[in-house]
């Protein structure tokens, strides 16, 4: 009888261990396989046409779009169209005033909380909310970032009730992102590591004004403000996920990115490491819901950026596809939906047929 009990106990322990390993594999798969979507702003005209291009032409399973909270009617026709098309929506909620940009942040937190609660009640499939777009961009918002964090604190309580994760709008300033990472590397690695990173991301590498501003805090008030904006969002623990926008393959105008077919493995790696661990009170997963906006015509570069996002375990990654000649942007498709060469690279990656 004692031997039987021992055997049964052994088998139970083995079963628990195996189940634990299965759960671990599932968790790691979820963590390391990001949902790669697209923000399609140039093609399709109607929402239904965009959904067709995103799903059938680009073969993406996800789409990024915004729902405005001011005057929210209780439903979103765009959400319903995208879902009916078989796409998973990455929802950005707009909370700045409706009208001509830039606008101040919404004043009534109570009204906003009611609208967000209504949204999440109506659409329980939403699992992640992004709080507005590019909270640091003065072209969109005139309000203080501390007010933005107050909004996050209010919305986070609603999200928790619905088991929804909240992400910030996305740091849109390349220097602010790179400066934060540079200083984190200097503090947690060493000066040489930080300098190696700087040589890839700052204009003129380690010999220009951007490097000096990053290496000597408070030496350049204009550039320091970008760092402080990032730091403010980093300190807001109401964000469950940190979101930054990485438009350039690496640096901004440091060289001609159209000649690059791949990015340095240590650029996104260090950005992600710095943002994930920058606030020791709340370590968070990282996402990018706008990438590839600039200098993205090289098909191999598109594949390489997506592959690096996958390898580094981004929570999810959305590709920005829109016109912007001044930005060096090449859309994934033409206005009529005809796929471009870089769009073919995107499609081949997301459906698993890339070389």
C-alpha distance (Angstrom), angle and dihedral (degrees) to the residues before:
residue distance angle dihedral
X1 . . .
X2 3.79 . .
X3 3.79 91.6 .
X4 3.82 91.0 50.6
X5 3.79 91.0 51.9
X6 3.79 90.1 49.4
X7 3.82 91.6 50.4
X8 3.82 92.2 47.3
X9 3.82 91.3 48.1
X10 3.81 90.4 48.9
X11 3.81 91.8 50.4
X12 3.81 91.9 48.2
X13 3.80 91.5 50.8
X14 3.81 90.3 47.6
X15 3.82 91.1 50.4
X16 3.80 92.3 49.7
X17 3.81 90.4 48.4
X18 3.81 92.5 49.7
X19 3.81 91.9 47.4
X20 3.79 88.9 49.5
X21 3.79 90.3 52.3
X22 3.82 90.4 49.4
X23 3.80 90.7 51.1
X24 3.79 90.0 48.1
X25 3.80 91.1 51.8
X26 3.80 90.4 48.9
X27 3.79 91.6 49.7
X28 3.79 92.5 47.9
X29 3.79 90.8 47.8
X30 3.79 91.2 52.0
X31 3.78 91.0 46.4
X32 3.79 97.4 47.1
X33 3.80 101.0 38.6
X34 3.79 106.4 71.1
X35 3.77 122.7 -163.2
X36 3.79 104.5 -113.0
X37 3.79 111.3 -150.8
X38 3.78 140.1 160.9
X39 3.79 140.0 -124.8
X40 3.81 102.5 -147.4
X41 3.80 109.7 -166.6
X42 3.79 103.3 153.2
X43 3.80 107.6 50.7
X44 3.75 142.2 51.9
X45 3.78 104.7 33.9
X46 3.82 100.2 -142.1
X47 3.78 124.6 52.0
X48 3.80 90.7 -113.0
X49 3.81 90.9 54.0
X50 3.79 91.7 48.9
X51 3.80 90.1 49.8
X52 3.81 89.7 53.1
X53 3.82 92.8 50.5
X54 3.81 93.5 45.4
X55 3.78 95.5 48.0
X56 3.82 104.5 30.6
X57 3.81 104.1 27.6
X58 3.81 102.0 32.4
X59 3.83 92.3 25.2
X60 3.79 92.4 -141.4
X61 3.77 117.8 154.9
X62 3.81 95.3 -154.1
X63 3.79 137.7 55.1
X64 3.78 132.4 -166.3
X65 3.83 118.3 -143.4
X66 3.80 140.3 145.2
X67 3.79 133.8 -112.3
X68 3.80 114.9 -161.0
X69 3.81 114.2 -133.4
X70 3.80 98.4 -161.8
X71 3.76 105.8 92.9
X72 3.80 91.7 0.9
X73 3.80 106.8 -178.6
X74 3.79 97.2 -155.4
X75 3.80 96.8 -99.1
X76 3.80 139.0 57.7
X77 3.80 119.4 -145.7
X78 3.82 90.2 -164.8
X79 3.80 91.4 55.0
X80 3.78 91.6 50.1
X81 3.81 93.2 47.2
X82 3.78 93.4 50.5
X83 3.81 93.3 46.3
X84 3.80 92.1 46.8
X85 3.81 87.1 53.3
X86 3.80 90.0 57.7
X87 3.80 96.4 -105.3
X88 3.78 125.7 135.7
X89 3.82 109.0 -130.6
X90 3.80 122.0 -133.0
X91 3.79 97.1 -157.2
X92 3.79 124.1 -149.9
X93 3.79 113.2 -170.5
X94 3.80 115.5 -147.2
X95 3.79 113.1 -139.6
X96 3.79 103.5 164.3
X97 3.80 118.3 97.9
X98 3.78 117.2 -76.8
X99 3.78 111.7 -110.7
X100 3.76 140.1 56.0
X101 3.81 113.7 -6.8
X102 2.93 137.7 -85.9
X103 3.79 99.8 54.3
X104 3.83 136.0 164.5
X105 3.76 122.1 -105.9
X106 3.79 119.3 -87.6
X107 3.80 113.1 -80.9
X108 3.81 101.4 -154.7
X109 3.78 108.5 71.5
X110 3.82 90.9 175.1
X111 3.81 92.4 57.8
X112 3.78 90.6 46.4
X113 3.81 91.9 50.7
X114 3.81 89.7 51.7
X115 3.81 92.2 50.5
X116 3.80 94.0 47.1
X117 3.80 91.5 48.0
X118 3.80 89.3 50.8
X119 3.81 91.4 49.4
X120 3.80 94.1 50.8
X121 3.80 92.3 44.1
X122 3.81 92.1 51.4
X123 3.81 93.8 44.3
X124 3.82 107.6 34.7
X125 3.83 90.8 167.7
X126 3.82 89.0 75.4
X127 3.79 107.7 104.7
X128 3.81 100.7 166.7
X129 3.81 131.5 39.3
X130 3.80 124.6 -167.0
X131 3.80 112.7 -151.5
X132 3.80 105.8 -129.0
X133 3.81 124.0 -56.9
X134 3.81 128.1 -67.4
X135 3.77 98.9 -17.2
X136 3.82 90.9 -165.3
X137 3.81 95.6 52.6
X138 3.84 110.6 107.0
X139 3.81 89.1 -161.5
X140 3.81 87.4 70.5
X141 3.80 107.2 28.0
X142 3.79 136.6 32.5
X143 3.79 95.5 -178.2
X144 3.78 128.7 106.6
X145 3.81 117.6 -95.1
X146 3.80 89.1 -129.4
X147 3.82 86.9 62.6
X148 3.79 88.0 50.1
X149 3.81 89.5 53.9
X150 3.83 89.9 49.8
X151 3.80 87.4 56.0
X152 3.80 89.1 50.4
X153 3.80 91.1 51.7
X154 3.81 90.2 53.0
X155 3.80 96.2 45.4
X156 3.80 93.9 43.8
X157 3.79 91.4 65.7
X158 3.82 89.7 53.7
X159 3.80 91.7 46.8
X160 3.80 91.4 51.8
X161 3.81 90.2 55.4
X162 3.81 89.0 56.2
X163 3.82 96.7 39.3
X164 3.82 90.2 -114.9
X165 3.81 125.7 146.5
X166 3.80 119.3 -131.2
X167 3.81 124.2 -143.7
X168 3.79 130.6 -175.3
X169 3.80 120.1 -110.3
X170 3.79 96.9 -99.9
X171 3.79 130.6 -88.5
X172 3.77 103.2 -104.7
X173 3.80 99.3 -176.6
X174 3.78 113.0 92.3
X175 3.80 95.0 -159.9
X176 3.81 92.5 51.5
X177 3.81 90.5 52.8
X178 3.79 94.0 45.4
X179 3.81 94.3 43.5
X180 3.80 91.6 52.9
X181 3.81 91.3 49.4
X182 3.82 92.5 44.8
X183 3.80 92.9 53.6
X184 3.80 91.8 44.6
X185 3.81 90.6 52.4
X186 3.79 91.4 47.5
X187 3.81 90.8 52.1
X188 3.80 98.1 41.0
X189 3.82 102.8 31.3
X190 3.80 116.8 15.2
X191 3.79 143.3 -83.4
X192 3.81 93.2 -88.5
X193 3.80 93.0 56.2
X194 3.79 91.1 47.1
X195 3.80 90.3 49.0
X196 3.80 92.1 50.9
X197 3.80 88.6 53.6
X198 3.81 91.1 46.4
X199 3.79 91.5 53.9
X200 3.81 88.7 62.3
X201 3.80 101.4 42.5
X202 3.81 112.3 28.8
X203 3.76 124.6 81.0
X204 3.83 105.3 -101.0
X205 3.80 90.6 6.6
X206 3.80 114.3 -117.6
X207 3.80 95.5 -12.9
X208 3.80 102.0 63.6
X209 3.78 139.8 80.2
X210 3.79 94.8 -95.8
X211 3.79 91.1 59.0
X212 3.81 92.2 48.5
X213 3.81 91.3 49.4
X214 3.80 91.2 50.8
X215 3.80 95.7 42.6
X216 3.81 95.5 46.2
X217 3.83 110.3 44.7
X218 3.81 116.2 -139.0
X219 3.80 92.7 12.2
X220 3.82 92.7 114.2
X221 3.84 113.3 34.4
X222 3.81 94.0 -166.3
X223 3.79 95.2 53.3
X224 3.81 92.7 36.2
X225 3.80 88.3 61.7
X226 3.81 89.9 63.2
X227 3.79 90.7 53.3
X228 3.81 91.9 47.6
X229 3.80 90.5 51.2
X230 3.79 91.0 55.1
X231 3.80 90.9 44.3
X232 3.81 91.2 52.9
X233 3.79 92.2 55.8
X234 3.80 91.0 44.2
X235 3.80 90.1 57.4
X236 3.82 93.0 52.3
X237 3.79 104.8 96.4
X238 3.81 93.1 -170.6
X239 3.80 87.7 85.3
X240 3.81 111.5 88.5
X241 3.82 92.4 -173.3
X242 3.80 129.2 32.4
X243 3.78 116.7 -136.0
X244 3.79 126.6 -165.0
X245 3.80 132.0 171.7
X246 3.76 116.8 -126.8
X247 3.78 107.6 -173.6
X248 3.78 101.6 158.6
X249 3.79 121.0 61.7
X250 3.81 87.4 -124.4
X251 3.77 125.4 -38.3
X252 3.77 130.4 23.0
X253 3.83 109.5 -109.2
X254 3.81 92.2 -30.5
X255 3.79 87.3 127.2
X256 3.78 137.5 -16.2
X257 3.81 103.7 -68.8
X258 3.81 91.0 -166.4
X259 3.80 87.3 74.4
X260 3.82 92.5 56.1
X261 3.79 119.7 94.6
X262 3.79 96.0 -177.0
X263 3.79 142.2 16.1
X264 3.78 127.8 -119.1
X265 3.82 110.0 -91.8
X266 3.81 90.0 -132.3
X267 3.81 98.8 55.9
X268 3.80 100.7 71.3
X269 3.80 90.2 26.2
X270 3.79 92.5 61.1
X271 3.82 93.6 39.5
X272 3.80 90.1 54.0
X273 3.79 93.0 43.7
X274 3.80 92.7 50.5
X275 3.79 95.4 47.5
X276 3.78 94.7 42.0
X277 3.80 92.6 52.3
X278 3.80 102.4 26.0
X279 3.82 94.0 99.4
X280 3.79 108.2 49.1
X281 3.82 89.8 -167.9
X282 3.80 91.7 65.3
X283 3.78 123.4 15.2
X284 3.80 109.4 -162.0
X285 3.80 140.9 -172.3
X286 3.80 117.5 -106.7
X287 3.78 131.1 -127.3
X288 3.80 137.3 177.3
X289 3.81 116.5 -150.7
X290 3.80 94.3 176.2
X291 3.77 121.4 40.9
X292 3.78 136.0 143.5
X293 3.79 96.2 33.4
X294 3.79 94.4 135.1
X295 3.78 132.2 47.9
X296 3.77 94.0 -2.9
X297 3.80 103.3 140.0
X298 3.83 95.6 104.0
X299 3.85 106.8 93.8
X300 3.80 94.4 -154.3
X301 3.79 89.9 53.1
X302 3.81 90.8 53.2
X303 3.80 90.7 52.7
X304 3.80 92.2 44.6
X305 3.82 94.2 51.1
X306 3.80 91.5 48.8
X307 3.79 91.5 46.2
X308 3.79 91.8 51.0
X309 3.80 90.7 50.3
X310 3.80 89.4 51.5
X311 3.81 93.6 46.2
X312 3.80 92.9 49.2
X313 3.80 93.4 50.7
X314 3.80 101.2 -117.4
X315 3.79 110.5 -174.0
X316 3.76 87.5 -125.7
X317 3.78 137.6 -29.3
X318 3.81 128.0 -147.9
X319 3.78 122.3 -165.3
X320 3.82 116.6 -138.2
X321 3.81 109.8 -134.0
X322 3.78 115.6 -175.5
X323 3.77 145.8 110.9
X324 3.76 118.5 -82.5
X325 3.78 115.3 141.0
X326 3.80 92.0 176.2
X327 3.79 88.4 56.2
X328 3.77 94.5 48.3
X329 3.79 89.1 -114.9
X330 3.79 122.0 162.5
X331 3.83 111.9 -170.8
X332 3.78 119.8 -132.0
X333 3.80 88.5 -122.7
X334 3.76 137.1 19.8
X335 3.80 120.1 -108.2
X336 3.80 91.5 -92.0
X337 3.80 91.2 52.2
X338 3.80 97.6 -101.6
X339 3.79 106.2 148.8
X340 3.80 119.5 -116.7
X341 3.81 126.1 -145.5
X342 3.79 93.3 -97.7
X343 3.81 88.3 47.2
X344 3.79 88.9 56.1
X345 3.81 88.5 53.5
X346 3.81 89.8 50.3
X347 3.82 92.0 48.3
X348 3.78 93.3 47.3
X349 3.80 91.3 51.5
X350 3.80 98.1 47.8
X351 3.82 93.5 47.0
X352 3.79 92.5 46.5
X353 3.81 99.2 -114.9
X354 3.79 97.7 110.8
X355 3.83 115.9 126.9
